[in-house]
Amino acid sequence: LLQVGVQHRHLKDRGMSKITGKRQHGQDVFLGQVLRSYPLMRKCAEELREVYAALFERDAAQVDRASVLNLVTKLVHETKVATASVIWHDHQWPAKEELAASTEKYNHLHDQFTETRTMYLKEVAMLRDQNRARGNPCND
């Protein structure tokens, strides 16, 4: 990282609350949907097969292969969860907030429209009643 000019102190907490912070309502359901994604699982399986081949099918130095594979599996899963969390915070949650604000604005405008329409209809009915010439049917 230092070779590309990124210093560790800049990476320390930058945006990590999106991944490690308290999950919001509905986030667990969304994470579950993303983590059950067949294409995502297939891609991860392909990556793990490559790691497996490198560790178990080649003549490698004495390494605790199972623990290395478990570590890689854990890292892949954590990467998936982190990716889904960032998607949630950057896309899903703002869209949900925007929808709630739009719904509230719509309800306010609908109430205002209903009130204005009611007042208009009452005024039209009043003008109609004032201008209607009604004669007494008994006098005709």
N, C-alpha and C positions, 0 to 999 in steps of 0.2 A: 504494500500500500504506500509505503514511503517513496517508492520509486516513481509512482504516478502523481506525487504531490499531495496525497491525502494524509493528513496527520491523525493519529489515533484520538487525540482530544476532540477533533471535529466529529468523529464517529461515535463518541461515547453514548450520548442520549438522543441524538438527532432522530426523531420520529419513532423511537423504540416504544413509546407509550401506546402506539397503535397496535403493536404486537403483544407486548407484555402487560398492558394495562387491563383494568377490569372490563370484562365483556359486557356489551350492552344487550338490552332485551332483543331477542331474535337472532343474535349473532351466532349462537351455538347451532341453531337450525341451519342457518346459511353455511356455516363452516362444514357441517355434516353433509350438506348437499354437494359442496365443492369437493370434499374429500372422497365422496363416493363416485365421483366422476370417472366413468370408464376410460376415456382417453387419457386422463391424468394418471390413473392407476397403471394403465398400459405403458405410458412413457416412463414412469418410475420403475416398473418391472424390467423394462429394457435396460435402463441404467444400472439396475442392480445385477442383471445378468452379466453385464460387462465387468462389474466389480467382482462378481463371483468367479468369472472366468480368469480374471487376473490373479485372484487369490488362491483358487482351488485347482484350476486346470493347467496351470503352468508350474514350472519348477521354481518355486519362490523360496526365499530364506525362511528359516524357522520363525513362524509368526503364529500367534493365537488367532487363527483365521475366523473362528466363530465370533470372538469378541469384536474383531475388526468389522465383520459383516453386520453384527448387531449395531455397532456404532454408526456405520454408514446408513443402515435402515432408519435409525433414530434421526439422523441428520436430514435425510430425505423427507421424513414425515414432518419434522419441525419446519423445514423449508416450505412444505406445502401449507402448513397451518399459518405460517407467517405470510405467505402469499395471499391466502384467503382472507386473513385479517386486514391486510393492506387494502385489498379489494373492497372489503366491507366498509372500512373507514373512508376510503377515497371515493367510492361510488354508491354503494347501497345506502349508507346512513344519510348522506346529503340528499339523495333522491327521496328518501322517506321523509326527511324534514321538510323538503320543498313541497311534497304532496300534502303534508299536514297543513302547511301554511296556505297552500292554494285552496284546500278544502274549507278551511276557516274563512278565507276571503270570499269564496263562493257562497257559503252559508249566510254570511253577512249581507252580500249583495242580493241574494234571493229574498231574505227577510225585508230588505229595503224595497225591493221591487214589489213584493206582496203588499206592503203597507201603502206604497204610492199608488198601486192599482186600485186598492180598496178605496182610498180617498178620491181618486178620479171617478170611479163608478158611482160613489155617493154623490159627488158634485153633478155628474151628468144626470142622475136620477132626480136630483133636486131641481135642476134647470128644466128638465122635461116636465116635472109636475107644476112648476110655476107657469110655464108657457102653454100648457094644455088648457084649452077652453072647454070647460065642462058646463054643460047646461043641465038644468034640473029636468029629468025625464018626465016628471009629473006635470010640468008647465007646458010641455009640447003638445 
